[in-house]
Every structure is written in structure tokens, then in C-alpha cells.
Amino acid sequence: MHDVAIRARGLSKSFGGTPVLTGVDLTVPAGSLLALLGPNGSGKTTTVRILTTLLAADGGTATVGGHDVARESVAVRRTIGLTAQQATVDDLLTGRENLELFGGLYHLGGRAARRRAGELLDRFDLSAAANRRVATYSGGMRRRLDLAASMVAAPRILFLDEPTTGLDPRSRAELWTVIRELLAAGTTILLTTQYLEEADQLADRIAVIDNGRVAADDTPAALKRQVGSERLALRLARAEDVPRAGAALSAGPGDAAGLRLDADAREVTLAGQGPDHLRRTLDVLHRAGIPVEHVDLRTPTLDDVFFELTAAA
Amino acid sequence: MSAVGTAARTGTDREPGTSRWTSAGDLRRLVVRALRHEARTPDALIVNIALPVLIMVVFVYVFGGAITTGSSGLTYIDFVVPAVLLMSGGYGAALTAANIATDMTGGMIDRFRTLPVSSWVVPAGHVIASVIRNVVATVIALIAAIALGFRSGATVTEWALVLALVVGYVLALSAIAALWGLFVKSVQAAGALSFIVLFLPYLSDGVVPAETMPSVLRAFAENQPITPMVETLRALLLGLPMGDAGWLTALWLTAGVVISVPVAAVLFRRRTSA
């Protein structure tokens, strides 16, 4: 289990002079799931395209399954499966025909390709729709077929680029179940997502990517610890009080560590530090004549982690 | 420059350990895929089956009565059949551009590129499928012509040359369409080629005699590639003198294939490596 499945060092890439990646380092141990978490345009897809040999990096090195992505692209391709963001299954073919086509292109041989297609349709719960054209599939079915297509050659390493974007909650939960099963069967998975909950649910490690570099790389629990054990959230009665509350807390006698203002939600949050801190904070607001509507102490979400890490940069 | 930079060339690398026969098998699978697309797309079926018959009927019965065949002395159906044969295959061949652009702009090309196959089989599969279906479309147009009264005294050798010309014509057009489909950035832009291909036969000697056109158009009609092809088909099917038309046709078609295939290969390489 100490084998490294994916290793990237200093990957950089620019498009037309605009840097997209500025030195990405990643290490994914075999049999684990790394979530690459970041907003749109942060460089997630570019990283995946470099690691899957679809794109050449400008600088840096990467190995996947022990093979260099630049010099041994063919060997890398034999090791990996990719479910890209755009649909990579054929709409005009049936689910079964898609899987048989890919099986054929992996040179499994006719009979083996048909058997493998049948197995995958069963496993991904698509047998009932196997002989329907993919154009008639729901979004969730299409993603499952896409995933099945990536599994035709039973790859050891799987890349999933935003696999659940645009899916309804039920389809998302179904896909999570499938991903957990693949992980349990020993597949190494690199998954990109903009959903913090998804990363929290599935990942052994999370790499937060922002502006083309990895801002943090740790376990979900450790990342949460980084922003303190709890968050104190105060909802104010009036939105226009939010900036004033921020100023008062920063100047006041209490500790305003991790202060964040959200005028839209009428919310002021800061790192929670126990009952005394809570009382001092409320006193400051009371003296400033700012009515508080609701007080909440909560465990930090990955949203909080993400905000801390990317806003500071 | 680090070692990663060399990945630019990996997109079309020949798979080591796979023989020419494996590539032939991959190509066959992609031709079958493209033909399945055809069979499942109603507008493609209309273009390939109904359109040839409709064009033939419209020219023979609708325009035929009003158009003179000039100094050729031919009946209009004999005069127009070669042009309609070329229209029948040509329009479908131009659709190859849209088919390739669909694969290139959607996610499919990424899927194929992560498979252990030489990715050139993707456009090549579309071109070969295009040749198959458009030769069939041309045969359908010919059957319609015969049903409407067209008769040919061609020998077996002449029929074989007609077939060779039709195959060469749809191959050259499909290769040009592939080039265009790899050049443009959207499926919509890829469709523009169909318009040109559909229009070109009208500005040739194929539909109305070039001698009836104003001088500028006439000069264009006499020097564009469709005219010698029409004249070659007339010579083969109707026993007319061929003149230079046969050689000019061979030259145009060879040039079409020889120029567009390498350019398409360069464009494909560029699109799959950036």
C-alpha cells in the first residue's frame, strides 16, 4: 500500500501566455482516492489532461503507474481509465455497443469484449437500458456508462474529472456508491470536484487547488482542524450592520481570528474559542448597537477550509 | 525544457507491439461505428437515399422540359444524369466534415486518445464510411435514372471506369471534408462545406450547357473540376468523345487526395497534441 500510483512534480502549463498551472505537486498512494478540489478555472482539468497524456506540460515531470507521462504515454494509457468532463460515450450507439466498441479497441477479442460489456452493464446497473441508444439516457445513467467505459480494460488507476457535476442528488449518491466500490476493489482514483461535500465524503486526501497551484494537501480531518475546532456564526438583524460589526470586532477586546463577513447572508463568522469568547463578542456588538438575531456554534465545513486557504493567497 | 515537453508528439504515436492488422481491425470498428451513425440519423438517411432520387426526378421532370441541351443534341435526361450522379455522392461526402468536427469538438476524441490505438483511425474511419455510403447513394441515383428512362450503352470496362471515377470523386471530397472538419472549431462551421459542394455542379457544364452562360461564369464553368468529370461520365456512359476530360479528371481527383490527406494529417496531429 506504500506504492505511489500518481506522482507529479512542478507541473506548469500556460495557454497563450496565460499561466494555468504554476508548479503542481501531487502524490497519490496506490489504492487511495485523492480529491482535487477547486473552483472553475483553477487548473483541475488541465492537471488531469496532463496526467492522462492528453496534454503536454510546459515544465515539470509526472509518473502514472510508474511510467513517465511524456516519454511512456502508451504504457500510461494501458494503466489508466479516464472519465472526462465532456461526455465521452457515443450518443448514437447503445450502451452495449459503446462498451463493445471500446473493448474491441482495447483488443480484448470479440467474445471477451462482449462478456466484459455484459459484466460492466450489470455492475453499473445499466442492463435494462443496455440496448437503448445513449441519447435516451438520463444524466446519471450516462455518467455511469462513461465510468463503465473507463473500466473496460480494468485499469489500476482511474481519473474522474468532475464526475457528478450537473447530476441530481440521487444520481450523485448512486455514483458515489460506485466510486466507493471501485476504491474498495483496489483502484487508485484521482477525482476532481468543486463540491466540498463530495471531497469530504470520498477522499483519503484532498488537494486544494487554486490559481494553478496546490494551496493545501492533507486529509479531510486535518484540513478541518486547520481552521479551528469550531466556528462561531452570528446572524445579524440588518444586512447594513455587517461591515460595522466587522470593524467593531476587529477593534474590540475579543479575539476576532478567522473573521469572515457575508452581507448577503447577514452573517459574521469567526473562529470559536469557548463561552467567554462568545460573551465578549456579543458584548462588543451590543455596545455598538448591532442587534443579533441568531447565534450558532458549528463544526467547520470544507467551505471554511477552502475560504481560509484561498483567500489568504 | 523538461522531458514532459515531448508529450506533444505522443498523440498519434504508433502503438508498439500492435501490428498493421490490429490497426486495420481498429479502423474496421470505427467504420462500422460511422455507418451505424448514418443508419440512425434520419437526415443522413434522407441525404443518402431520398435526395438522389428527388434530385433525379426534379431535374428530369421539372427542369427537363424547359432546359435545352444546346449543341450537344442530347435528350435532357442523358445530358443531366452525370451531374446528378456527382451531386448525389458529393453532398453526403461533404457531411463528413460535420461528423469529424462532432468527434473533435465533443469529448469522444479524448476517449479514443486514451485507448491504446493510433488515433488517426478516428478521421480515417469517417472517410472510409463516407466513401461506402456515398457510392451506395450514387448507385441509388443511377437506379432512379434508369427507372426514369436513362439508357447507357457502356461496356463492362466503361462501367468499371465509371465506378472508379465515382469512388475517386467521393474519396477526394471526403478527404477535403475531413480537412475542413479538422480545421474548423465548431460543427456548425463544418456544415458550410456542404453548401459549396451542393452549388458547384450548377456552375458547371453538367446542368445547363456552359455555352449558354455569361462569359465570366462560362469561363469558371469550363475550368472547374466538375465539368471534366461530367464530360468523362458522358463519354463513358453515352459513347461520346472524351477528349482531355479523362486526364483532367484523373489529375483533379489525384490532386484532391494527395493534397488534402497530408494537410488533414498535420491538422489532426496539431489538434490532438496541443
Interface residues (C-beta under 8 A of the other chain):
Chain A: L11 I50 T52 T53 L54 L55 A56 A57 D58 G59 G60 T61 A62 D68 V69 A70 R71 S73 V74 R77 R78 I80 G81 L82 A84 Q85 Q86 A87 T88 V89 D90 L92 L93 E97 L101 F102 G104 L105 Y106 H107 R133 A149
Chain B: M1 S2 A3 V4 G5 T6 A7 A8 T10 G11 D13 E15 P16 T18 T22 G25 D26 R29 R33 R36 H37 R40 T41 G106 G107 M108 D110 R111 F112 R113 T114 L115 P116 V117 S273 A274
